[in-house]
Amino acid sequence: MAKWGEGDPRWIVEERPDATNVNNWHWTEKNATNWSKERLTQLLSGIKIKKDQFECDIYKVDECFGEATVNNRKGKLIVFYEWRLVLIWTGIILDSDSELDHKGKITIPNLSEENDIDEIEITISIDESNDESETLKEFMYNVGRDVVRKKLALYIKELKEEYSKNLILPLKGEVNADGSPKVKQPASSAATETNLLNSINAVKVSDSPKSDVGCKLDVKSLTMTVEFNCTANDLYNTLTRDNMIALFSGAPAKVDATRGGAFWIYGGNIYGQFEELIPEKRIKQTWRLKNWPSGYFSEVTMDLEQNRCSTQLKLTQTGIPASEFDGMHANWHRYYWQSIIRKFGFGSTLADIL
């Protein structure tokens, strides 16, 4: 952990050619959502696919919902993107007597870094089914999907190249021949996409908060007890599985629920690592908000106790910066407990707050 007032070398700006983000220690982020929407629309519109007697045209992006960000943490590039896309296509069979123009959709329900490009689900549908349209649908399935995959691969490549520029900055001495700083390039596509959690695991905590190093930080502790109408197993899974956290938070989440494993939730606004995990009993974490002083973590312990018809959760958080205490108190309710209730219908009763 960075030591307060002791001249931690990560904070010595003179060691950097540009005197910013020392040793790439701070979490930096670029929002690529708007650029992505424009680029995906450009790449996936006006595509002509012709082979033998078949001629198809992907002429419109009908739906484009999602987000994309590129993050740097400790010199590690973390690329996140998640999109749902619906494309409109038309096609004809050139030697057909009818020369009908058939219309259908291409649906990509989950374009994300979780899947390799050849694993991304792409479905083909046709508006009106007949012999000709089904033949065209088969052509688009066998040929058209490969064309779409190449366009998606180009988007991913450009996203990483465009938004990694100046995000991971050079260390001292890493300069080009002309004196300008060298900029690290992102890892290969496969490595970046398949090892995202490994990158997040680089966010390690070497020490719990201490009051005897450097300048003293005024901290407070928070305790609250909440009762949920569910089993301890359901509540434990809700708090340790990334897909369930993403559901109740409405934001990207990456979670390695093992001792020493990292978690990265609410799109990176909260992150840390697991110190202790006892299924249905206890979750202990080093935990921080993105905007806290660099390297500073609090400790969060959630103890679960299942009763006859409900599960009681006791939260204890120590080492909260005093200036953040009131907001922390409110945000546990708003962004955790109330969100869980709304999404999963567990219901709750606030038993005690200290």
For each residue, the residues with C-beta under 8 A, 3 or more apart:
1: 205 206 207 208 209 210 295 296 297
2: 8 10 11 25 293 294 295 296
3: 6 8 213 214
4: 213 214 215 216 217 293
5: 214 215
6: 3 213 214
7: 11 12
8: 2 3 11 12 295
9: 12 15 22 23
10: 2 22 23 25 294 295
11: 2 7 8 22 294
12: 7 8 9 15 22
13: 16 19 20 22
14: 19
15: 9 12 22 23 171 172
16: 13 19 20 21 22 23 169 170 171 172
17: 169 170 172 174 175 181
18: 169 181
19: 13 14 16
20: 13 16 169
21: 16 24 25 26 28 72 169
22: 9 10 11 12 13 15 16 25 26
23: 9 10 15 16 75 171
24: 21 72 74 75 168 169 171
25: 2 10 21 22 74 294 295
26: 21 22 294
27: 71 72 73 268 290
28: 21 71 72 167
29: 69 70 71 72 268
30: 69 70 71 163 167
31: 34 67 68 69
32: 35 36 68 69 70 81 159 162 163
33: 36 37 66 67 68 69
34: 31 37 38
35: 32 38 39 68 159 162 163
36: 32 33 39 40 66 67 68 81 83 155 159
37: 33 34 40 41 64
38: 34 35 41 42
39: 35 36 42 43 155 158 159
40: 36 37 43 44 61 64 83 85 155
41: 37 38 44 45 61 64
42: 38 39 45
43: 39 40 151 152 154 155
44: 40 41 47 58 61 85 87 148 151
45: 41 42 58 59 60 61
46: 57 58 59
47: 44 57 58 59 147 148 151
48: 55 56 57
49: 54 55 56 57 58 140 143 144 147
50: 54 55 56
51: 54 139 143
52:
53: 93 94 95 96
54: 49 50 51 91 92 93 94 135 136 139 143
55: 48 49 50 91 92 94
56: 48 49 50 89 90 91 92 136 139 140 144
57: 46 47 48 49 89 90 91
58: 44 45 46 47 49 87 88 89 106 144 147 148
59: 45 46 47 88 89 90
60: 45 87 88
61: 40 41 44 45 64 85 86 87 88
62: 86 87 88 105
63: 84 85 86
64: 37 40 41 61 83 84 85
65: 83 84
66: 33 36 81 82 83 84 111
67: 31 33 36 80 81 82 83 252
68: 31 32 33 35 36 79 80 81 82 83 159
69: 29 30 31 32 33 79 80 81 252 267 268
70: 29 30 32 77 78 79 80 159 160 163 164 167
71: 27 28 29 30 77 78 79 80 167 268
72: 21 24 27 28 29 75 76 77 78 167 168
73: 27 76 78 199 200 202 203
74: 24 25 202 203
75: 23 24 72 168 184
76: 72 73 199 202
77: 70 71 72 160 164 167 168 184 186 187 192 199
78: 70 71 72 73 196 199 200 264 268
79: 68 69 70 71 113 159 160 163 186 192 193 196
80: 67 68 69 70 71 113 196 252 267
81: 32 36 66 67 68 69 111 112 113 156 159
82: 66 67 68 110 111 112 113 252
83: 36 40 64 65 66 67 68 108 110 111 112
84: 63 64 65 66 108 109 110 111
85: 40 44 61 63 64 106 107 108 111
86: 61 62 63 105 106 107 108
87: 44 58 60 61 62 105 106 107 108 148
88: 58 59 60 61 62 103 104 105 106
89: 56 57 58 59 103 104 105 106 140 144
90: 56 57 59 101 102 103 104
91: 54 55 56 57 101 102 104 136 139 140
92: 54 55 56 96 99 100 101 102 136
93: 53 54 96 99 132 135 136
94: 53 54 55
95: 53
96: 53 92 93 99 100 132
97:
98: 132
99: 92 93 96
100: 92 96 132
101: 90 91 92
102: 90 91 92 126 127 128 132 133 136
103: 88 89 90 126 127 128
104: 88 89 90 91 124 125 126 127 133 136 137 140
105: 62 86 87 88 89 124 125 127
106: 58 85 86 87 88 89 122 123 124 125 140 144 145 148
107: 85 86 87 122 123 125
108: 83 84 85 86 87 111 120 121 122 148 152
109: 84 121 123
110: 82 83 84 114 115 120 121
111: 66 81 82 83 84 85 108 120 152
112: 81 82 83 115
113: 79 80 81 82 192 193 196
114: 110 193 196
115: 110 112 119 120 193
116: 119 120 190 193 194
117: 120 149 152 153 156 189
118: 149
119: 115 116
120: 108 110 111 115 116 117 149 152
121: 108 109 110
122: 106 107 108 145 148 149
123: 106 107 109
124: 104 105 106 137 140 141 144 145
125: 104 105 106 107 137
126: 102 103 104 129 133 134 136 137
127: 102 103 104 105 133
128: 102 103 133
129: 126 133 134
130: 133 134
131: 134 135
132: 93 96 98 100 102 135 136
133: 102 104 126 127 128 129 130 136 137
134: 126 129 130 131 137 138
135: 54 93 131 132 138 139
136: 54 56 91 92 93 102 104 126 132 133 139 140
137: 104 124 125 126 133 134 140 141
138: 134 135 141 142
139: 51 54 56 91 135 136 142 143 144
140: 49 56 89 91 104 106 124 136 137 143 144 145
141: 124 137 138 144 145
142: 138 139 145
143: 49 51 54 139 140 146 147
144: 49 56 58 89 106 124 139 140 141 147 148
145: 106 122 124 140 141 142 148 149
146: 143 149 150
147: 47 49 58 143 144 150 151
148: 44 47 58 87 106 108 122 144 145 151 152
149: 117 118 120 122 145 146 152 153
150: 146 147 153 154
151: 43 44 47 147 148 154 155
152: 43 108 111 117 120 148 149 155 156
153: 117 149 150 156 157 189
154: 43 150 151 157 158
155: 36 39 40 43 151 152 158 159
156: 81 117 152 153 159 160 189 193
157: 153 154 160 161 189
158: 39 154 155 161 162
159: 32 35 36 39 68 70 79 81 155 156 162 163
160: 70 77 79 156 157 163 164 186 189 192
161: 157 158 164 165 185 186
162: 32 35 158 159 165
163: 30 32 35 70 79 159 160 167
164: 70 77 160 161 167 168 183 184 185 186
165: 161 162 183
166: 169 183
167: 28 30 70 71 72 77 163 164
168: 24 72 75 77 164 183 184
169: 16 17 18 20 21 24 166 181 183
170: 16 17 174 175 181 182 183 184
171: 15 16 23 24 174
172: 15 16 17
173:
174: 17 170 171 181 182
175: 17 170 179 180 181 182
176: 179 180 181 182
177:
178:
179: 175 176
180: 175 176
181: 17 18 169 170 174 175 176
182: 170 174 175 176
183: 164 165 166 168 169 170
184: 75 77 164 168 170
185: 161 164
186: 77 79 160 161 164 192
187: 77 191 192 195
188: 191 192
189: 117 153 156 157 160 192 193
190: 116 193 194
191: 187 188 194 195
192: 77 79 113 160 186 187 188 189 195 196 199
193: 79 113 114 115 116 156 189 190 196
194: 116 190 191
195: 187 191 192 198 199
196: 78 79 80 113 114 192 193 199 200 254
197: 200 201 254 256 261 262
198: 195 201 202
199: 73 76 77 78 192 195 196 202
200: 73 78 196 197 203 254 256 262 263 264 271
201: 197 198 204 256 261 262 273
202: 73 74 76 198 199 262
203: 73 74 200 262 264 271 272 273
204: 201 262 273
205: 1 208 272 273 286 297
206: 1
207: 1 210
208: 1 205 286 297 299 319
209: 1 217 219 296 297 298 299 318 319
210: 1 207 213
211: 216 217 219
212:
213: 3 4 6 210
214: 3 4 5 6
215: 4 5
216: 4 211
217: 4 209 211 296 321
218: 321 322 323
219: 209 211 298 318 319 320 321 322
220: 320 322 325
221: 316 317 318 319 320
222: 315 316 317 320 325 328 329 332 354
223: 314 315 316 317 352 353 354
224: 314 315 329 332 350 352 353 354
225: 312 313 314 315 350 351 352 353
226: 312 313 315 337 348 349 350 351
227: 310 311 312 313 348 349 351
228: 235 310 311 312 313 340 341 346 347 348
229: 309 310 346 347 348
230: 234 235 310 311 344 346
231: 234 235 280 306 311
232: 235 236 280 281 304 305 306 311
233: 236 237 279 280
234: 230 231 237 238 311 344 346
235: 228 230 231 232 238 239 304 311 313 346
236: 232 233 239 240 279 280 281 283 304
237: 233 234 240 241 244
238: 234 235 241 244 245 248 340 344
239: 235 236 244 245 283 302
240: 236 237 255 257 277 283
241: 237 238 244 245 255 257
242: 245 246 253 254 255 263 265
243: 246 247 253
244: 237 238 239 241 247 248
245: 238 239 241 242 248 249 253 255 265
246: 242 243 249 250 251 252 253 265
247: 243 244 250 343 344
248: 238 244 245 336 339 340 342 343 344
249: 245 246 253 265 266 335 339
250: 246 247 339
251: 246 265 266 267 269
252: 67 69 80 82 246 264 265 266 267 268
253: 242 243 245 246 249 263 264 265 266
254: 196 197 200 242 262 263 264 265
255: 240 241 242 245 261 262 263 264 265
256: 197 200 201 261 262 263 274
257: 240 241 261 263 274 277
258: 261 274 277
259: 274 275 276 277
260: 273 274 275
261: 197 201 255 256 257 258 273 274
262: 197 200 201 202 203 204 254 255 256 271 272 273 274
263: 200 242 253 254 255 256 257 270 271 272 273 274 285
264: 78 200 203 252 253 254 255 268 270 271
265: 242 245 246 249 251 252 253 254 255 268 269 270 271
266: 249 251 252 253 269 270 335
267: 69 80 251 252
268: 27 29 69 71 78 252 264 265 271 290
269: 251 265 266 289 290
270: 263 264 265 266 287 288 289 290
271: 200 203 262 263 264 265 268 288 290
272: 203 205 262 263 285 286 287 288 297 300
273: 201 203 204 205 260 261 262 263 285 286
274: 256 257 258 259 260 261 262 263 277 283 284 285
275: 259 260 284 285 286 299
276: 259 282 283 284
277: 240 257 258 259 274 282 283 284
278: 281 282 283
279: 233 236
280: 231 232 233 236 304 306
281: 232 236 278 303 304
282: 276 277 278 301 302 303 304
283: 236 239 240 274 276 277 278 300 301 302 304
284: 274 275 276 277 299 300 301 302
285: 263 272 273 274 275 299 300 301
286: 205 208 272 273 275 297 298 299 300
287: 270 272 297 298 299 300 317
288: 270 271 272 292 296 297 298
289: 269 270 292 324
290: 27 268 269 270 271
291:
292: 288 289 296 297 321 324
293: 2 4 296 321
294: 2 10 11 25 26
295: 1 2 8 10 25
296: 1 2 209 217 288 292 293 321
297: 1 205 208 209 272 286 287 288 292 319
298: 209 219 286 287 288 317 318 319 320
299: 208 209 275 284 285 286 287 317 318 319
300: 272 283 284 285 286 287 315 316 317
301: 282 283 284 285 315 316 317
302: 239 282 283 284 313 314 315
303: 281 282 313 314 316
304: 232 235 236 280 281 282 283 311 312 313
305: 232 311 312 314
306: 231 232 280 310 311 312
307: 310 311 312
308:
309: 229
310: 227 228 229 230 306 307
311: 227 228 230 231 232 234 235 304 305 306 307
312: 225 226 227 228 304 305 306 307 351
313: 225 226 227 228 235 302 303 304
314: 223 224 225 302 303 305
315: 222 223 224 225 226 300 301 302 332
316: 221 222 223 300 301 303
317: 221 222 223 287 298 299 300 301 320 328 332
318: 209 219 221 298 299
319: 208 209 219 221 297 298 299
320: 219 220 221 222 298 317 324 325 328
321: 217 218 219 292 293 296 324 325
322: 218 219 220 325
323: 218
324: 289 292 320 321 327 328
325: 220 222 320 321 322 328 329
326: 329 330
327: 324 330 331
328: 222 317 320 324 325 331 332
329: 222 224 325 326 332 333 353
330: 326 327 333 334
331: 327 328 334 335 336
332: 222 224 315 317 328 329 335 336 337
333: 329 330 336 337 338 350
334: 330 331 338 339
335: 249 266 331 332 338 339
336: 248 331 332 333 339 340
337: 226 332 333 340 341 348
338: 333 334 335 341 342
339: 248 249 250 334 335 336 342 343
340: 228 238 248 336 337 343 344 346 348
341: 228 337 338 344 345 346 347 348
342: 248 338 339 345
343: 247 248 339 340
344: 230 234 238 247 248 340 341
345: 341 342
346: 228 229 230 234 235 340 341
347: 228 229 341
348: 226 227 228 229 337 340 341
349: 226 227
350: 224 225 226 333 353
351: 225 226 227 312
352: 223 224 225
353: 223 224 225 329 350
354: 222 223 224
